[in-house]
Structure formats: C-alpha cells, structure tokens
C-alpha cells in the first residue's frame, strides 16, 4: 500500500513569523488489505529556513477488529537521499502500536532539505505473524529564511518566531529522541573543542524514568553530538513512583570548570534535592554532590538557575510549595555545597499574565544587567498553556517582564505548550538580540517533547523587557 500527494505544494510566506506549507493532504491508493494508511499531513517552513515534513499513520475506520499493528521500522527518504533513522521524531517510532480505528494516529516528523522536492515515509508493520509495509510521499516547494523587516518589529518587546526543531542526542533509544529542560553555554573561542554545550533531560512520552541529566555539544548550536568518551546520563534515577531527576542548568565556575545542576525529587521521603557535578573537559564528570536538600512541605525549588559571580554562587528557583508559585533568590558561598546557602528572598518578576503563575526559568548576566526567560503556567497546573516571558533587571531580585510570550505558544504539528528555555546574547542579520533554545510539548497521548532553536529580536532589544 502507498500514498501519494495529489498536487505540488506551495510555500505561503508570512514574514518573520515563519511560513506554513499548505496543500491538499495525500491520499491512499486503493488496496484490498486492511493495513493502516500512511498519509502526508503537513510541512512547516521556519523563519530560519528549517523545513519539516509530518506524516500520519492511521487505521482506516472500516478496518476489522483485531490485534493492533506494531511499528517495526520507519524510514525517510528526501530528494537528496535516505535520512538517518534518528531524524524521525514524534510517536511514529519503532515499538509504537497503531491506535484502533477512530482513536487517533501515530505522528512522525522529520527535518528535510530546505531545497524541497519529493519526501517519502515508509513504515514496516507487524501483527502476529503478519508483516506489511506502508508508504506515503509528498512534493514540497523550497524553504528559505525570512529576514526581519524594520516595520515588522514590535516596539518595546523582545520577541521572535517559533523555532526550528533540533535533534538532540540522548541516552534513550532511539538516539535523538524527545528531550526538555535545555541549558546552553556559548564559548566563541571554544571550550574543549566545541563552541556550544548543552545540558538537558530526555523525556520521551513524559516518562520520568528517562528524565536524567545529559550533556551534548555543538559547533553551531544546530547539530548536536555527544562528545567522544562521554557516557550519559550524568545521574540515573528510576522514575515515578520512585525518585526522579529533572530541571538541568549549566554554569561555569572558577578554574574554567563546568557545573551541571539538576533537581531530584524523592516522593517516599517527601524530599527534594538539588545536585551537581563538575568537569574540566565536558567528558569526565565528578560524582554527584548535593547543593540543597529540603522538605516538600517547606520548600520545593523548581527549575534552579545558577550563576557564579563575585566569588560566590547564587541561585534563582521557582518555589512551588503552594500556589501561586513564587520566584526566590538565594546567595551561597565559594562552592555550591548545601551548607553554604543563605535564606531565600522573594524576587519580583513583574505582573503575570491573567490566571498564570511562574513555572520554570533561566537567568543570565548581560554586562551589568540580569536577563532571563520565565515560563508560566495556568494557576494550579503543571505547565499547562505555558508561555515564555523575557525578564530584565538591574538587580537580581527585581525584574520587569515582556507581558506577552516571546515566541508563539503553538507551532503547527510541533508544540502547543512552551516550557523551560535558555538563551545567549547574539546577533542575526547584523542586529543584536538573543539566540534561544526552548523546550516545548505537543499534547498527545503520550506527550511529545522537543527542543526548538530561534532568535529573539526587537526594536529596542537590550534593556527592553
């Protein structure tokens, strides 16, 4: 069985806010068997010129009742040739079961060459002793980057288009799977062979058993690898209902040493801990040490963000002990050891969006100014309808925020909830701004998580909330 596109697709330009490739969905050829149908769904052209194609695998409504088909293998071929298996993300992956008729589809998305042309998906399926292969294809127009125009900028706001999905290698099979909580450091002259370093936590299908701190590196912030000799994860916890990890943050400390911090939740002890490990080469990491320990009844520091300044460590975190959540700032000592931390103080982050409260954050230093990204959530929820607000302040305990999300919450077929993000001061097309990597969730069953890469700009970028 195969599917073919009915007509050539066209790119519809939409300024800097990315282009949506539109067309009539592909259709399945007539077939006498009862195999699922693999259809082209859509493709998106990001503002940076990233072209992505999505296909859906669905059981026909008239399919006879029986055992579910299981995906054995997925392949993608572009005009330039076959793509690696790690290019496919979403729920259309080996081992996944095809939903029953009328109960949804498996979605597979892959970045394809910006030059467009024919793209074909193929899936090998198994059911009992049966085996079959289904195929789908479409022809796409080329995708090019959108250069921002002065008149399109929003005065007084830092903002940007939704990003291009990045394939981040993880310790979870398959490689390049779903992940969240990115934290990126940039070294213009390189650090141990790479200009970009990232900490993140794999989270396929929102499975906390895999939510362990990982390290990746890159030369361009787009193509990420695990440095030779590094074995991820840095720490491993079993996941719910037992202890689980989350919320990575990467920072440089004294002696040109890299620190990775992460949160550990221990439900059985009603306890939360923040741990850290150090490395001077990004490959060999120290044994995990403890930076903070607290009772869930007293303090629950979510999404900790660290800086080493003036010979001491400082930390911001979102205390979620009771709603509404609040941001706190704590001063430590020359090391992040738990005995050195003082009493947390409240941080003003500006007015929140209606019926929203803080959820995750990252904080950075830009000259004498503190800047950050604050992820919000519907009050009383765990990341629902998340947006990303830009923060700017002259002191570590008082910030103004952008009032509206810096990037759209929804990217078609990619995400509908924004999550933890990180950024560096940078420039694009000769204009100052911020390069941002953000994590986001597509609410499916199970959820799909990915990291996106975009650029934030505005009429008055530096210093503007």
C-alpha positions in Angstrom: 0.0 0.0 0.0 1.2 3.5 -0.7 0.1 7.1 -0.5 0.9 9.9 -3.0 0.5 13.6 -2.9 -2.4 14.9 -5.2 -0.7 18.1 -6.2 2.5 20.1 -5.8 2.6 22.1 -2.6 3.4 25.8 -2.3 5.1 27.9 0.4 2.9 30.7 1.7 5.1 33.5 3.0 4.2 35.1 6.3 7.0 37.5 7.2 9.3 36.7 10.0 6.7 34.5 11.8 7.5 31.5 9.6 5.8 30.0 6.7 3.3 27.2 6.6 3.5 24.9 3.6 -0.1 24.2 2.6 -1.6 21.7 0.2 -4.2 19.1 -0.2 -3.3 16.1 2.0 -2.1 12.9 0.4 -4.5 10.0 -0.2 -4.2 6.3 0.0 -4.3 4.2 -3.2 -7.0 1.5 -3.4 -5.9 -1.7 -1.7 -7.5 -4.9 -0.8 -5.7 -5.4 2.5 -6.6 -4.0 5.9 -3.2 -2.3 6.6 -3.1 1.2 8.1 -2.7 4.3 5.9 0.4 6.5 5.9 -0.6 10.0 4.8 1.3 13.2 4.4 -0.2 15.7 6.9 1.7 19.0 6.6 5.1 20.6 6.5 6.4 23.8 8.1 9.0 26.3 6.9 10.6 28.0 9.9 11.9 31.6 9.9 15.4 30.2 9.9 14.7 28.2 6.7 14.1 24.9 8.5 11.8 22.6 6.5 10.0 19.8 8.3 7.5 17.3 7.0 4.9 15.4 9.0 3.2 12.1 8.2 0.3 10.3 10.0 -0.2 6.5 10.3 -3.9 5.7 10.8 -6.1 2.7 10.9 -9.0 3.0 8.4 -12.4 3.4 10.1 -13.6 0.3 8.4 -10.6 -1.8 9.5 -11.7 -5.2 11.0 -11.3 -5.6 14.8 -8.2 -7.5 15.9 -4.8 -7.1 17.4 -3.0 -3.7 16.9 -0.3 -3.3 14.3 3.2 -2.5 15.8 5.7 -0.4 14.1 8.9 -2.4 13.4 10.9 0.3 11.5 10.5 3.8 10.0 12.4 5.2 7.0 12.5 8.6 5.4 13.9 9.5 2.0 14.3 13.0 0.7 15.4 14.2 -2.8 19.0 14.1 -1.6 18.8 10.5 -0.4 17.8 8.5 2.7 17.8 10.3 6.1 19.1 8.7 9.3 16.7 6.9 11.5 17.3 9.4 14.2 15.8 12.2 12.1 12.2 11.0 12.8 10.6 12.3 16.0 7.0 12.1 17.4 5.0 9.0 18.1 5.6 7.1 14.8 8.6 5.2 16.1 9.7 1.5 16.3 7.7 -0.3 19.0 4.7 2.0 18.9 1.2 0.5 18.5 -1.1 1.9 15.8 -4.3 3.3 17.6 -7.5 1.5 16.9 -9.9 2.9 14.2 -11.2 6.3 15.2 -8.8 6.6 18.2 -6.1 8.7 16.6 -2.9 8.4 14.6 0.8 8.0 15.1 2.7 11.2 14.0 6.2 11.2 12.5 8.1 14.4 11.8 11.5 14.8 10.1 13.6 17.7 9.1 14.2 17.6 5.3 16.4 19.6 3.0 15.4 23.2 2.6 15.6 22.7 -1.2 12.3 20.8 -1.0 11.4 18.1 -3.6 10.0 14.7 -3.0 9.8 13.3 0.6 8.8 9.8 1.3 8.0 8.0 4.6 7.8 4.2 4.9 6.8 2.1 7.9 7.3 -1.6 8.4 4.4 -3.1 10.5 3.9 -6.4 12.3 0.8 -8.0 13.8 1.1 -11.6 15.0 2.6 -13.4 12.1 1.7 -10.7 9.6 4.1 -8.2 8.1 3.4 -5.3 5.8 5.0 -2.0 4.6 3.1 1.2 4.0 4.4 4.3 2.3 3.5 7.9 1.9 5.0 10.8 -0.1 4.7 14.4 -1.0 6.5 17.0 -3.1 7.5 20.2 -1.3 8.5 23.6 -2.5 11.8 25.0 -1.3 12.0 26.9 2.0 14.2 29.9 2.7 14.9 32.0 5.8 12.7 35.1 6.4 14.7 38.2 7.0 13.0 40.5 9.6 12.0 44.0 8.4 12.1 47.1 10.5 8.3 47.7 10.2 7.6 44.2 11.5 9.3 44.7 14.8 7.2 45.3 17.9 8.4 48.4 19.8 9.4 47.7 23.4 9.3 44.0 23.1 11.8 41.2 22.8 10.2 38.6 20.5 10.8 36.1 17.8 9.2 33.4 15.6 8.7 29.8 16.7 11.9 27.8 16.2 13.3 25.0 14.2 13.3 21.6 15.9 16.7 20.3 16.8 17.7 16.7 17.1 19.5 16.3 20.5 21.2 13.0 21.2 20.1 11.3 24.4 20.9 8.1 26.3 17.4 6.8 25.5 16.9 4.6 22.4 16.4 5.8 19.7 19.1 8.4 19.8 17.9 12.0 19.1 14.7 11.3 21.0 12.5 13.7 22.9 14.0 15.9 25.5 13.4 19.0 27.6 14.9 21.5 30.1 17.7 22.8 27.8 20.5 24.9 29.3 23.2 26.2 26.8 26.6 27.9 27.3 28.3 29.6 24.4 32.1 29.8 24.0 33.0 32.0 21.0 36.6 30.6 21.0 35.5 27.1 22.0 35.8 25.1 25.2 37.3 21.6 24.9 36.7 21.5 21.2 33.1 22.9 21.0 31.6 26.4 20.9 28.2 25.3 22.4 27.5 23.0 25.3 24.0 21.9 26.5 22.5 20.1 29.5 19.1 18.6 29.0 16.8 15.8 30.3 15.3 13.2 27.9 11.6 13.0 28.4 10.0 10.7 25.8 6.3 10.4 26.3 6.7 12.3 29.7 8.4 9.2 31.2 10.3 10.3 34.3 12.4 7.1 34.2 14.4 8.8 31.5 14.5 12.3 32.8 18.1 12.2 33.8 20.8 14.9 33.1 22.5 14.6 29.7 25.3 16.6 28.1 25.7 17.4 24.4 28.0 19.7 22.4 27.9 21.5 19.1 29.9 23.7 16.8 26.9 25.7 15.5 24.0 25.3 18.0 22.1 23.3 15.4 23.9 20.0 15.0 24.4 18.4 18.4 26.6 15.4 19.4 27.7 13.5 22.5 31.4 14.3 22.8 33.7 11.3 22.3 34.3 9.4 25.6 31.2 10.9 27.4 28.7 8.4 28.8 25.2 9.8 29.5 23.4 10.2 31.8 25.4 12.1 34.5 23.0 10.7 37.1 20.3 8.0 36.8 17.1 7.7 38.9 14.4 5.0 38.4 11.5 7.5 37.9 8.0 7.6 39.4 6.7 6.3 41.7 10.4 6.3 42.9 12.9 9.1 42.8 13.3 11.1 39.5 15.5 13.8 38.1 14.6 17.0 36.2 15.5 20.6 35.6 19.1 20.9 34.4 21.1 24.1 34.5 24.7 24.6 33.1 27.1 27.2 34.5 30.8 28.0 34.6 32.6 28.2 37.9 36.1 29.0 39.0 39.1 27.3 37.4 37.4 27.1 34.0 35.2 24.3 35.4 31.8 23.5 34.1 29.0 22.7 36.5 25.8 20.9 35.7 23.0 21.2 38.3 19.7 19.3 38.4 16.7 18.7 40.7 16.0 15.3 42.3 12.5 14.5 43.8 12.2 11.7 46.3 8.5 11.1 46.9 8.9 8.4 49.5 10.8 10.9 51.7 8.7 13.9 50.7 12.0 15.5 49.9 13.7 17.5 47.1 17.4 17.8 46.4 19.5 19.8 44.0 22.6 18.0 42.9 25.6 19.0 40.8 28.6 17.5 39.1 31.7 19.2 37.7 34.0 18.7 34.7 37.1 20.4 33.2 36.7 18.8 29.8 33.0 18.1 29.4 33.6 14.4 29.2 34.7 13.2 32.6 32.3 14.3 35.3 32.7 14.2 39.1 30.4 12.0 41.2 27.1 13.9 42.0 27.3 16.1 45.1 24.4 17.8 46.9 23.8 21.6 46.7 20.5 21.7 48.6 18.0 19.5 50.5 14.5 20.5 51.6 11.2 19.1 52.7 8.4 19.3 50.2 6.3 20.8 53.0 8.7 23.7 53.4 10.4 24.5 50.1 10.1 23.0 46.6 12.8 24.8 44.4 11.7 24.1 40.8 14.0 24.9 37.8 17.0 26.2 39.7 19.2 28.7 37.7 22.8 29.3 38.9 25.5 32.0 38.4 29.0 32.3 39.8 29.7 35.9 40.4 31.8 38.0 42.8 33.4 34.8 44.2 30.2 33.1 45.2 27.3 31.1 43.9 23.8 32.5 43.6 20.6 30.7 42.7 17.1 31.5 41.4 14.3 29.0 41.6 10.5 28.8 41.5 9.1 27.7 44.9 6.0 25.6 44.2 5.2 24.6 47.8 1.9 26.4 47.5 0.1 28.3 44.7 0.6 30.9 43.5 4.2 29.9 42.8 6.9 32.5 43.6 10.4 33.1 42.4 13.2 33.1 45.0 16.8 34.2 45.1 19.5 32.6 47.4 23.1 33.5 48.0 25.6 30.8 48.5 29.4 30.5 49.1 32.5 29.8 47.2 31.2 26.3 46.4 27.6 25.1 45.8 27.8 22.9 48.9 24.5 22.7 50.7 25.9 24.1 54.0 26.8 27.5 52.3 23.3 28.6 51.2 21.5 31.5 53.0 17.8 32.2 53.4 15.9 32.7 50.2 14.4 36.1 49.4 11.4 36.9 47.2 12.1 38.0 43.6 9.8 40.5 41.8 9.2 39.3 38.2 6.5 41.8 37.2 2.8 41.2 36.6 1.9 37.8 35.4 -0.5 37.1 32.5 -4.1 36.6 33.6 -4.6 33.4 35.7 -0.9 32.4 35.3 1.9 31.8 37.7 5.7 31.1 37.4 6.8 27.6 36.5 10.3 27.4 35.1 13.1 30.0 34.5 16.6 30.6 33.4 18.8 33.6 34.3 21.9 35.0 32.7 24.2 38.0 33.0 24.4 40.6 30.2 27.0 43.1 31.2 25.7 44.7 34.4 22.1 43.5 33.7 20.3 40.3 34.7 18.2 38.8 31.9 16.1 35.7 31.8 13.3 33.7 30.4 10.3 32.9 32.7 8.0 30.0 31.7 4.5 30.4 33.1 1.6 28.0 33.6 -2.1 28.1 34.4 -2.5 28.6 38.1 -2.6 25.2 39.9 -1.4 23.3 36.8 1.9 21.7 35.9 2.9 23.5 32.7 -0.4 23.9 31.0 -0.7 26.6 28.3 2.9 27.6 29.0 4.3 30.8 27.5 7.9 32.3 27.7 8.3 35.8 29.1 11.5 37.8 28.7 13.0 39.1 32.0 15.3 42.1 32.5 16.5 43.7 35.7 19.3 45.8 37.2 19.4 43.8 40.4 19.0 40.0 41.0 15.7 40.4 42.9 13.7 42.8 40.7 12.8 42.2 37.1 10.4 43.6 34.5 8.8 41.1 32.1 7.6 41.2 28.5 4.0 40.8 29.5 3.4 38.5 26.4 5.2 35.4 25.2 8.4 36.0 23.3 7.5 33.2 20.8 4.2 31.7 19.8 2.8 29.0 22.1 1.6 27.0 19.1 3.7 25.7 16.2 1.5 23.5 13.9 2.1 19.8 14.5 5.1 20.6 16.8 4.0 22.1 20.1 1.1 23.7 21.9 2.7 24.3 25.4 6.0 26.1 25.9 8.4 25.0 28.6 11.9 25.8 30.0 14.2 27.8 27.8 17.7 29.2 27.6 19.4 31.9 25.6 22.7 33.7 24.8 23.3 37.3 23.7 23.9 37.2 19.9 23.1 38.9 16.6 21.3 37.9 13.4 21.3 39.8 10.1 23.5 42.4 11.8 21.0 43.1 14.6 21.6 42.5 18.3 19.3 40.1 20.1 19.2 36.7 21.8 19.5 33.2 20.4 17.1 31.0 22.3 16.7 27.2 22.6 13.3 26.3 24.2 11.7 23.1 25.1 8.0 22.6 24.2 5.3 19.9 24.4 2.7 18.7 21.9 -0.2 17.4 24.0 -0.9 14.0 22.6 -1.3 10.6 24.2 1.5 10.2 25.1 3.0 13.7 25.0 5.8 14.6 22.5 8.7 16.8 23.7 11.3 18.6 21.6 13.8 21.4 21.7 13.5 24.3 19.2 16.0 26.9 18.2 15.1 30.5 17.3 16.3 34.1 17.6 14.7 36.9 19.7 14.9 40.5 18.4 13.0 43.7 18.7 13.1 47.5 18.2 15.0 48.0 21.4 16.5 44.7 22.3 19.0 45.3 25.1 17.3 46.5 28.2 13.8 46.2 26.9 11.5 43.9 28.9 
